[in-house]
Amino acid sequence: MTWDAGVPWLDAQVFTLPCGLEVIVHEDHTVPLCAVWMGYRIGSSDEGDGTSGFAHLFEHMFKNSVHLAGRHHYEVLREAGATDANAQTGTDRTLYHETMPRAALEVALWIEADRMGYFLPGFDDARLAKQQQVVQAERRQRYENAPYGPERFAVAEALYPDGHPLRYLTIGRHQDIAAATAAGVEAFYRTWYVPANATLVLAGDVTRAEAEGLCERWFGSFPSSVRPARRAWPQPVIAGPLRIEVPDPLAALVRVRRAWHGPAAHSDDDVALDVLALALATPGTGSLWRALVYDRPLAQRVTSHVQSGRLGGELHVTVDLRAGVGVEDVVGVLDDVMGATADRLGEREIARGVRRREAGLLWRLDGLGRRASLLCGAQLATGVPQVADELRRYAAIDTAGVRATARRWLAADAMVEVVTRAGRG
């Protein structure tokens, strides 16, 4: 790693195989380990037309392939000494990753190549049915039968119109998961899981020359492929404010959540809203936290965060009320603080948020797995495997810019408010 004007640049050597697979090599010979991250440009934002939850469902099925003879990928990897072996599906990408002893690196490459090239011969209706049951059980366990799970669905349904892929969350709807067919799985695989739609990161005790030889061995025979186009959606418009009440017998406290649409990821407005969220709700210093927790003990917990992707973003403000506190009291404080945010934000609050985010990004440079994750995520999202541009966006933030961003995105008539009534239903 090198530094340029206070900005870190990771050693990231990129090459592309004839099949279209991008490979990023980050050399670090400190310890005999190698982090392997395979990322595909496919997530729930690419769904639609009754296919909600399909990207996540496919992630579950993609952990097996024909040459494993019925064994699970994780089992094989862990027997070879893998740590941190996992997979995850988001709105814009699906990731498979493991950290291997250097001597077992080829086991991971064999696994990744086998499922990329030989998924269909090991797939059948029974496997699909099993994973449909698993995903539907996950939806019930983590969303429907979890505290504040109904709130998550209510917020998404209010923010996005029917048919929009972000309306149904990454987990998807039961009816769409149940309607998945073997033909649909095959079409999904042939469209999105081609080498040209993937990025492989090898971070650790491996050289560029070694990586080229290994990738040629395991991926070199794959045919040439083309990256598929991704569907765009117009920015939804909220004709609000929209106010919704949700009963939740599993919730211990009444909750008020407010949400607004935001800009797409990796934009100047995206990082400005992120700093604004920190200025609002950081414990001890955030203006909203102080108003609701310190000045008047109305809230048990106050949080604010930004989530963003290629189709746009969201800013969320969440307040868990103390027992016996009325919703109207908290809503009044929210109106006062949020309404004055654009005018009252100070340089010190913004500088504090910028420093927190800079520290967080720099912390991710520690550890092979975190660096591999950073390189893979940046390449998938922006085509540049670095955090330098992100750090520069944060460094360029000023008070006037954050205030202007707040005025652009946080209008009162563009807000969704969901009140979870604890213990009712």
Summary of the structure (lengths in Angstrom):
residues: 425
radius of gyration: 23.0
end to end distance: 55.6
largest distance: 66.2
contacts: 1450
relative contact order: 0.17
helix: 47%
strand: 21%
